[in-house]
Amino acid sequence: MKEVLLTAASILGTLGGWEMIKYLINRKTNTRKAEAEADSSEFSVLRDTVIFLEEQLKQKEERFAEQTNLVRKLTNENLELTRENSMLKTERALKLCERRNCAQRQPQSGY
C-alpha cells in the first residue's frame, strides 16, 4: 500500500501536483473567467457591427435626402414649365384666327 501511495505521490509531483490542486480548486472560477472573456469579445464584435451599420444607415439617409431634394426640384421645374406651356397655349388660342385670309391672324398665312 505504501508503494502505491508513493507511486501516486511521485506521479502527482511530476505532473505539477500543486498546479493540479490549484486547477481542481479553481475549476469553476476559471470556467467563469473563460466565459466572461468569450462574452466580452462577442459583445465587442457586436458593438463594432452596430457602429458600422449605424454609419451605413446615416450614409443612406443622406443619399435619400439628396435624391428627394433633386426629385422635388425637378418636379417644381416640371410644374413651372407645364404652367408656362399652358399659358402659351392659352395666348395662342386667343390670338389664333380660324378664318381664311384673316387680317388679325397670327402668324399671317394664306389659310
The 8 nearest C-alpha neighbors of each residue, nearest first, counted from 0:
[[1, 3, 2, 4, 5, 6, 7, 8],
 [2, 0, 4, 3, 5, 6, 7, 8],
 [1, 3, 5, 0, 4, 6, 7, 8],
 [4, 2, 6, 0, 5, 1, 7, 8],
 [5, 3, 7, 1, 6, 2, 8, 0],
 [4, 6, 2, 8, 3, 7, 1, 9],
 [5, 7, 3, 9, 4, 8, 2, 10],
 [8, 6, 4, 10, 5, 9, 3, 11],
 [7, 9, 11, 5, 6, 10, 4, 12],
 [8, 10, 12, 6, 11, 7, 5, 13],
 [11, 9, 7, 13, 12, 8, 6, 14],
 [12, 10, 16, 8, 14, 9, 13, 7],
 [11, 13, 16, 9, 15, 10, 14, 8],
 [12, 14, 10, 15, 11, 9, 16, 8],
 [15, 13, 11, 12, 16, 10, 19, 18],
 [16, 14, 12, 18, 13, 17, 19, 11],
 [15, 17, 11, 12, 19, 18, 14, 20],
 [16, 18, 20, 19, 15, 21, 12, 11],
 [19, 17, 21, 15, 20, 16, 22, 14],
 [18, 20, 22, 16, 17, 21, 23, 15],
 [19, 21, 17, 23, 22, 18, 24, 16],
 [22, 20, 18, 24, 19, 23, 25, 17],
 [23, 21, 19, 25, 20, 24, 26, 18],
 [22, 24, 20, 26, 21, 25, 19, 18],
 [23, 25, 21, 22, 26, 20, 27, 19],
 [26, 24, 28, 22, 27, 23, 21, 29],
 [25, 27, 29, 23, 28, 22, 24, 30],
 [28, 26, 30, 29, 25, 31, 24, 23],
 [29, 27, 31, 25, 30, 26, 32, 24],
 [28, 30, 32, 26, 31, 27, 25, 33],
 [29, 31, 27, 33, 28, 32, 34, 26],
 [32, 30, 34, 28, 29, 33, 35, 27],
 [33, 31, 29, 35, 30, 34, 36, 28],
 [32, 34, 30, 36, 35, 31, 29, 37],
 [35, 33, 37, 31, 36, 32, 38, 30],
 [34, 36, 32, 38, 33, 37, 39, 31],
 [35, 37, 39, 33, 34, 38, 32, 40],
 [36, 38, 34, 40, 39, 35, 41, 33],
 [39, 37, 41, 35, 36, 40, 42, 34],
 [38, 40, 36, 42, 37, 41, 35, 43],
 [39, 41, 43, 37, 42, 38, 36, 44],
 [42, 40, 38, 44, 43, 39, 37, 45],
 [43, 41, 45, 39, 44, 40, 46, 38],
 [42, 44, 40, 46, 41, 45, 39, 47],
 [43, 45, 47, 41, 42, 46, 48, 40],
 [44, 46, 42, 48, 43, 47, 49, 41],
 [47, 45, 43, 49, 48, 44, 42, 50],
 [48, 46, 50, 44, 45, 49, 51, 43],
 [47, 49, 45, 51, 46, 50, 52, 44],
 [48, 50, 52, 46, 51, 47, 53, 45],
 [49, 51, 53, 47, 48, 52, 46, 54],
 [52, 50, 48, 54, 49, 53, 47, 55],
 [51, 53, 55, 49, 54, 50, 56, 48],
 [54, 52, 56, 50, 55, 51, 49, 57],
 [55, 53, 57, 51, 52, 56, 50, 58],
 [56, 54, 52, 58, 57, 53, 59, 51],
 [57, 55, 53, 59, 54, 58, 52, 60],
 [56, 58, 54, 60, 55, 59, 53, 61],
 [59, 57, 61, 55, 56, 60, 62, 54],
 [60, 58, 56, 62, 61, 57, 63, 55],
 [59, 61, 63, 57, 58, 62, 64, 56],
 [60, 62, 64, 58, 59, 63, 65, 57],
 [63, 61, 59, 65, 64, 60, 66, 58],
 [64, 62, 60, 66, 61, 65, 67, 59],
 [63, 65, 67, 61, 62, 66, 60, 68],
 [66, 64, 62, 68, 63, 67, 61, 69],
 [67, 65, 69, 63, 68, 64, 62, 70],
 [66, 68, 64, 70, 69, 65, 63, 71],
 [67, 69, 71, 65, 66, 70, 72, 64],
 [68, 70, 66, 72, 67, 71, 73, 65],
 [71, 69, 67, 73, 72, 68, 74, 66],
 [72, 70, 74, 68, 69, 73, 75, 67],
 [71, 73, 69, 75, 70, 74, 68, 76],
 [72, 74, 76, 70, 75, 71, 77, 69],
 [75, 73, 77, 71, 76, 72, 70, 78],
 [76, 74, 78, 72, 77, 73, 71, 79],
 [75, 77, 73, 79, 74, 78, 72, 80],
 [76, 78, 74, 80, 75, 79, 73, 81],
 [77, 79, 81, 75, 76, 80, 82, 74],
 [80, 78, 82, 76, 81, 77, 83, 75],
 [79, 81, 83, 77, 82, 78, 84, 76],
 [82, 80, 78, 84, 83, 79, 77, 85],
 [81, 83, 79, 85, 80, 84, 78, 86],
 [82, 84, 80, 86, 85, 81, 79, 87],
 [85, 83, 81, 87, 86, 82, 80, 88],
 [84, 86, 82, 88, 83, 87, 81, 89],
 [85, 87, 89, 83, 84, 88, 90, 82],
 [88, 86, 90, 84, 89, 85, 91, 83],
 [87, 89, 91, 85, 86, 90, 92, 84],
 [88, 90, 86, 92, 87, 91, 85, 93],
 [91, 89, 87, 93, 92, 88, 86, 94],
 [92, 90, 88, 94, 93, 89, 95, 87],
 [91, 93, 89, 95, 90, 94, 88, 96],
 [94, 92, 90, 91, 95, 89, 96, 88],
 [95, 93, 91, 92, 105, 90, 96, 104],
 [96, 94, 92, 93, 91, 104, 105, 97],
 [95, 97, 104, 98, 94, 101, 103, 105],
 [96, 98, 95, 99, 104, 101, 110, 100],
 [99, 97, 101, 96, 100, 110, 104, 95],
 [100, 98, 110, 101, 97, 109, 96, 108],
 [99, 101, 109, 110, 102, 98, 108, 104],
 [100, 102, 104, 99, 103, 98, 96, 97],
 [101, 103, 104, 100, 107, 105, 96, 99],
 [102, 104, 101, 105, 96, 107, 94, 95],
 [103, 105, 96, 107, 101, 102, 106, 95],
 [106, 104, 107, 95, 94, 103, 96, 108],
 [105, 107, 104, 108, 95, 103, 94, 96],
 [106, 108, 105, 104, 109, 102, 103, 101],
 [109, 107, 110, 106, 100, 104, 105, 101],
 [108, 110, 100, 99, 107, 101, 104, 106],
 [109, 99, 108, 100, 98, 101, 97, 107]]
